[in-house]
Amino acid sequence: MQKIIAALALSGAAAYVAPVAPKATSSLAASKDEVIALAEANPDFLGKAIGFWDPLGALDSNFWGLGNEGTIGYLRHAEIKHGRVAMAAFLGYMAGATELVSGPHKILPYRGFEPGLTPPEQWDAIPLYGKLQILVIVGMLESYGEGAGFPESYTHYTKGGLPGYYPPIKGKRPELIFNLYDPFNFFEGDSAEKKARGRLTEVNNGRLAMLGIFSIISEATVPGSVPALKDMIPPYDGNVMIPFSGDFSIFS
């Protein structure tokens, strides 16, 4: 577990998602040499000051029989995915803290809504069935991201596919009228150089967002634990690690 955590936080990942599936090559896209090159080429502070850093040897590991390069593909994809989730969480917290979202509404967004709640309290107030609907949608998107519905054109990131790639889902179901990535094809004509810059930018932003959202959660849960955010984040007396604590418990 220590190796997984360290690799997710420190390995040089590259996020490239495009409206067409990448072709499999004779060698896996996620190799140790490529990760080292990406880390050393990263223009952020860690890239310039440290370069490649893998003190636990995570990139020499073999998780679940995937092989070394398959494991590297898994770790790179996991970092990219966690960074994307963290960016969404950080922006979601900021949006939920605004008066537009947390203030009074003429039409309640969901049953049980109360004005003035903090973002974590807003989640607690959502009815159980509403939370389950959210989880079902996330599960659907996750299954498509793992290649469900793409038996021929999708190459998994542990088997030579490009880490971070999310296949087009438009039309897979009647309600899917847009692709999750680049729904309006803004990046379709980007050059290879611009895409390369975008990969590093996404990784760096994702790492920063992971630190940001955990700083907010830490300060809300333990006031004063993040001095830079003291008196800026409203306290939360719930348990962020038990998202259904207000609905049910498997231990009671």
C-alpha positions as CSV (number, residue, x, y, z in Angstrom):
1,M,0.0,0.0,0.0
2,Q,2.9,2.4,0.7
3,K,4.2,1.8,-2.7
4,I,0.9,2.5,-4.3
5,I,0.4,5.8,-2.4
6,A,3.9,7.0,-3.1
7,A,3.7,6.1,-6.8
8,L,0.3,7.9,-7.2
9,A,1.8,11.0,-5.6
10,L,5.2,11.1,-7.2
11,S,5.4,9.2,-10.4
12,G,5.5,11.2,-13.6
13,A,2.2,10.5,-15.3
14,A,0.9,11.7,-18.6
15,A,-2.8,12.3,-19.3
16,Y,-3.9,12.1,-22.9
17,V,-7.4,11.6,-23.8
18,A,-8.7,12.0,-27.4
19,P,-11.9,11.3,-29.3
20,V,-10.3,8.3,-31.0
21,A,-8.8,5.2,-29.3
22,P,-5.1,4.8,-29.3
23,K,-3.6,1.9,-31.2
24,A,-1.8,-0.9,-29.4
25,T,2.0,-1.0,-30.0
26,S,4.6,-3.7,-29.7
27,S,5.8,-2.2,-26.4
28,L,3.6,-0.9,-23.6
29,A,3.0,2.9,-23.6
30,A,3.7,2.9,-19.8
31,S,7.4,2.0,-19.5
32,K,9.8,2.9,-16.7
33,D,12.1,4.8,-19.0
34,E,9.1,6.9,-20.2
35,V,8.1,7.7,-16.7
36,I,11.6,8.8,-15.8
37,A,11.7,11.0,-18.9
38,L,8.3,12.5,-18.1
39,A,9.3,13.3,-14.5
40,E,12.6,14.9,-15.5
41,A,10.9,16.9,-18.2
42,N,8.1,18.2,-15.9
43,P,8.5,22.0,-15.6
44,D,6.9,22.2,-12.1
45,F,8.9,22.6,-8.9
46,L,9.3,18.9,-8.3
47,G,10.3,18.2,-11.8
48,K,13.0,20.8,-11.7
49,A,14.2,20.3,-8.1
50,I,13.9,16.5,-7.8
51,G,13.3,15.0,-11.2
52,F,12.6,11.3,-11.0
53,W,12.0,10.1,-7.4
54,D,10.8,6.7,-6.5
55,P,12.3,5.9,-3.0
56,L,10.1,2.8,-2.5
57,G,10.8,1.3,-5.9
58,A,7.1,1.3,-6.9
59,L,8.0,1.3,-10.6
60,D,9.8,-2.0,-10.2
61,S,6.7,-3.7,-8.7
62,N,4.3,-6.2,-10.0
63,F,0.8,-5.7,-8.7
64,W,-1.8,-8.5,-9.1
65,G,0.3,-10.3,-11.7
66,L,0.0,-7.5,-14.2
67,G,3.8,-7.5,-14.8
68,N,6.1,-4.5,-14.3
69,E,5.0,-2.4,-17.2
70,G,1.3,-3.3,-16.7
71,T,1.7,-2.1,-13.1
72,I,3.3,1.2,-14.2
73,G,0.3,1.7,-16.6
74,Y,-2.0,1.1,-13.7
75,L,-0.2,3.5,-11.4
76,R,0.0,6.2,-14.1
77,H,-3.7,5.9,-14.9
78,A,-4.6,5.9,-11.2
79,E,-2.7,9.1,-10.6
80,I,-4.4,10.8,-13.5
81,K,-7.8,9.6,-12.4
82,H,-7.3,10.7,-8.8
83,G,-6.1,14.1,-10.0
84,R,-9.3,14.5,-12.1
85,V,-11.5,13.5,-9.2
86,A,-9.6,15.9,-6.9
87,M,-10.0,18.8,-9.4
88,A,-13.8,18.1,-9.6
89,A,-14.0,17.8,-5.8
90,F,-12.1,21.1,-5.2
91,L,-14.2,23.0,-7.7
92,G,-17.3,21.3,-6.3
93,Y,-16.5,22.5,-2.8
94,M,-15.9,26.0,-4.0
95,A,-19.2,26.0,-5.9
96,G,-21.1,24.5,-2.9
97,A,-19.8,27.2,-0.6
98,T,-21.2,30.0,-2.7
99,E,-24.5,31.7,-1.9
100,L,-25.8,30.6,-5.3
101,V,-25.7,27.0,-4.3
102,S,-26.0,27.0,-0.5
103,G,-28.4,30.0,-0.2
104,P,-32.2,29.9,-0.3
105,H,-34.0,28.4,-3.4
106,K,-37.5,29.0,-4.6
107,I,-37.5,25.5,-6.0
108,L,-35.6,23.0,-3.7
109,P,-32.9,21.1,-5.6
110,Y,-33.6,18.0,-3.6
111,R,-35.9,16.9,-0.8
112,G,-34.4,17.8,2.6
113,F,-32.4,20.8,1.3
114,E,-31.6,23.4,3.9
115,P,-30.0,26.8,3.2
116,G,-26.7,27.7,4.8
117,L,-25.2,24.2,4.9
118,T,-21.5,23.7,4.2
119,P,-20.6,21.4,1.2
120,P,-20.1,18.3,3.4
121,E,-23.4,19.0,5.2
122,Q,-25.1,19.4,1.8
123,W,-24.0,15.8,0.9
124,D,-25.3,14.5,4.3
125,A,-28.7,16.2,3.5
126,I,-29.2,14.5,0.2
127,P,-31.6,11.5,0.6
128,L,-30.2,8.0,0.4
129,Y,-31.8,7.3,-3.0
130,G,-30.3,10.5,-4.4
131,K,-26.8,9.5,-3.3
132,L,-27.3,6.0,-4.8
133,Q,-28.3,7.6,-8.1
134,I,-25.0,9.6,-8.1
135,L,-23.0,6.4,-7.4
136,V,-24.8,4.5,-10.2
137,I,-23.9,7.3,-12.7
138,V,-20.3,7.3,-11.5
139,G,-20.2,3.5,-11.9
140,M,-21.5,3.8,-15.4
141,L,-18.8,6.3,-16.3
142,E,-16.2,4.2,-14.6
143,S,-17.2,1.1,-16.6
144,Y,-17.0,3.0,-19.9
145,G,-13.6,4.3,-18.8
146,E,-12.4,0.7,-18.3
147,G,-13.5,-0.2,-21.9
148,A,-17.0,-1.5,-21.4
149,G,-18.8,-1.4,-24.8
150,F,-15.5,-1.1,-26.7
151,P,-14.5,-4.8,-27.3
152,E,-12.5,-4.1,-30.4
153,S,-11.2,-0.5,-30.3
154,Y,-10.2,-0.1,-26.7
155,T,-6.7,-1.1,-25.4
156,H,-6.5,-1.2,-21.6
157,Y,-3.9,0.9,-19.9
158,T,-2.3,-2.1,-18.3
159,K,-2.0,-3.9,-21.7
160,G,-0.4,-1.2,-23.8
161,G,-3.2,1.5,-23.8
162,L,-2.4,5.1,-23.1
163,P,-2.9,6.0,-19.4
164,G,-5.6,8.6,-18.9
165,Y,-7.4,7.8,-22.1
166,Y,-11.2,8.0,-21.9
167,P,-13.1,6.6,-24.9
168,P,-15.9,8.5,-26.6
169,I,-19.3,7.5,-25.1
170,K,-21.6,9.7,-27.2
171,G,-24.5,7.5,-28.4
172,K,-23.7,4.5,-26.2
173,R,-27.0,5.2,-24.4
174,P,-29.9,7.5,-25.5
175,E,-29.1,9.9,-22.7
176,L,-25.4,10.2,-23.6
177,I,-25.6,13.0,-26.1
178,F,-22.0,14.3,-25.4
179,N,-18.6,12.7,-24.8
180,L,-17.3,13.0,-21.3
181,Y,-14.0,14.3,-22.6
182,D,-14.0,17.2,-25.0
183,P,-17.8,17.2,-25.6
184,F,-17.6,20.1,-28.1
185,N,-14.4,18.9,-29.8
186,F,-12.4,22.0,-28.7
187,F,-9.1,20.0,-28.6
188,E,-9.5,17.9,-31.7
189,G,-7.1,19.9,-33.8
190,D,-4.4,20.5,-31.2
191,S,-0.9,19.9,-32.2
192,A,1.2,17.1,-30.7
193,E,3.3,19.7,-28.8
194,K,0.2,21.3,-27.3
195,K,-1.2,18.0,-26.3
196,A,2.2,17.1,-24.6
197,R,2.0,20.4,-22.6
198,G,-1.6,19.6,-21.7
199,R,-0.6,16.2,-20.3
200,L,1.9,17.7,-17.9
201,T,-0.4,20.5,-17.0
202,E,-3.2,18.1,-16.1
203,V,-0.9,16.0,-13.9
204,N,0.4,19.1,-12.1
205,N,-3.0,20.5,-11.6
206,G,-4.3,17.2,-10.4
207,R,-1.5,16.9,-7.8
208,L,-2.2,20.4,-6.6
209,A,-6.0,19.7,-6.4
210,M,-5.3,16.5,-4.3
211,L,-3.4,18.6,-1.8
212,G,-6.0,21.3,-2.0
213,I,-9.1,19.2,-1.3
214,F,-7.4,17.3,1.5
215,S,-6.3,20.5,3.1
216,I,-9.8,21.8,3.0
217,I,-11.2,18.6,4.4
218,S,-8.5,18.4,7.1
219,E,-9.2,22.0,8.2
220,A,-12.9,21.4,8.3
221,T,-12.6,18.2,10.3
222,V,-9.8,19.4,12.6
223,P,-9.9,23.2,12.9
224,G,-6.4,24.6,13.0
225,S,-4.7,21.6,11.4
226,V,-3.9,23.6,8.3
227,P,-2.6,27.0,9.5
228,A,-2.9,28.6,6.1
229,L,-6.7,28.0,6.1
230,K,-7.4,28.8,9.8
231,D,-10.8,30.5,10.2
232,M,-11.4,30.3,6.5
233,I,-13.1,26.8,6.3
234,P,-16.3,26.2,8.3
235,P,-16.0,23.2,10.7
236,Y,-17.7,19.9,9.9
237,D,-18.5,17.5,12.8
238,G,-19.3,14.6,10.5
239,N,-17.0,11.9,9.2
240,V,-15.9,12.4,5.6
241,M,-14.6,8.9,5.4
242,I,-18.1,7.4,6.1
243,P,-20.3,9.0,3.3
244,F,-23.4,7.1,4.3
245,S,-23.1,7.7,8.1
246,G,-26.4,9.6,8.2
247,D,-28.3,6.9,6.2
248,F,-27.2,3.5,7.5
249,S,-24.3,1.6,9.0
250,I,-23.2,-2.0,8.4
251,F,-21.8,-2.2,11.8
252,S,-24.9,-1.3,13.8
